[in-house]
Amino acid sequence: MPVAGTATNITVTSSTSAHSGGSLTHSAAIYKNNSYQTGVSKEVTSAGDISINETVSVSFAAGDKLKVNIDNDTGMDTVNHNVIVRFVES
């Protein structure tokens, strides 16, 4: 990151292209310098659109690297991932 600050909100939208049934988890994790910081998730019970909008708090310094990793339980495939993270500069 070019300046210090805090990630305060994450919004993830995706579409389920395959769902084997039951309740499966769609999740997004935020990493800082390759170290897990926090995650958000949603239980999904059928194919269709998924939307996650959650408050988070991940502080970072200038020069830190942030990464968002999207994952699913086995049995669910997702496509068309969109991620928005709100940053507040310190």
Buried (B, 14 or more C-beta within 10 A) or exposed (E): BEEEBBBEBBBBBBBBEEBEEEEBEBBBBBBBEEEEBBBBBBEBEEBEEBEBEBEBEBEBEEEEEBEBEBEBBEEBBBEEBEBEBEBEEE
